[in-house]
Amino acid sequence: MKLLKLSYLTFLSLILVATDCRRIEPKPPVITALNVTSGRANSLLIITGVNFNPNPNSNVVKFGDFQAQVIEATPTTLKVKVPNGSTKGRITIKSGTYIEAYSSEEFITTSFQDPRDNQEYGQTFVGTQWWMTNNLNWDTWEAFTKDYCYQDNLTKCDEKGRLYIWPVSSAFNINVCPQGWRLPSETDFKVLITNLGDSINAKTAMLANGSSGLDVLYTGIRELNGTYSNENTATMFWTVSEVNTSQAKALSITESQSEVTIQAKDKEYGFCVRCIKYQ
């Protein structure tokens, strides 16, 4: 009887031990440092910490809503590729099904790649808006508008972007900007000007090496008769805002004016495009 009782107690003990073993859970991951706090899309970032999964595919690393590719993993280090489309925020890591870690520092992605042709553009946050820091250089192949290089010189497109006939197709509800981005409205530019102080301060802030990071260059324009002018003295940016069937609003920055202005212009002019990110 004592032997039977002992065996029964031993059996219960084994069950309890097994139950405790099943309840052992992995330790939560902890992020202790990022090797840099800003970088271009598709650049490599090294995250250090503890309790990472040594299997790269078992670590889910996200920059906001965008998941990063984990290239290498050890229990204390993750090497990841900065995801295209990310902007600014804390990095999260999930190992397992529910355990999640957050970086104490925000990471800023300073560029993105246009998936249509893999061209890279800078991006910067101004006030409440994300803007491209380069002029668009996507060749539309006259799909719904026409685009030109200044003086028909391809090198000018690479240096300063293309000049577009008003790049919106109302019929197909599309514009020239990459996925996730859009042609700004007149209101968007007004918000930008307000974020930079006023129309006078905005000019200084928007030009190359200004405080906004937009680095606007004087690109020139394509005139209605097909000639080019004002290469080093003026830049015009299209908006999506129409005045009527033949005119749309454009932002003007010229060397001779002390402030930026928004004007109604014929849609057949060739102007630059700066896209704003959907938010």
Buried (B, 14 or more C-beta within 10 A) or exposed (E): EEEEEEEEEEEEEEEEEEEEEEEEEEEBBBBEEBEEEBBBBBBBBBBBBEBBBEEBEEBBBBBBEBBBBBEEBEBBBBBBBBBBBBBBBBBBBBBBEEBEBEBEEEBBBBBBBBEEEEBEBBBBBBEEBBBBBBBBBBBBEEEBBBBBBBEEEEEBBEBBBBBBBBBBEEEEEBBBBBEBBBBBBBEBBBBBBEBBEEBBBBBBBBBEEBEBBBBBBBBBBBBEEEEBEBBEEBBBBBBBBBBEEEBBBBBBBBEEEEBBEBEBBBBBBBBBBBBBBEE
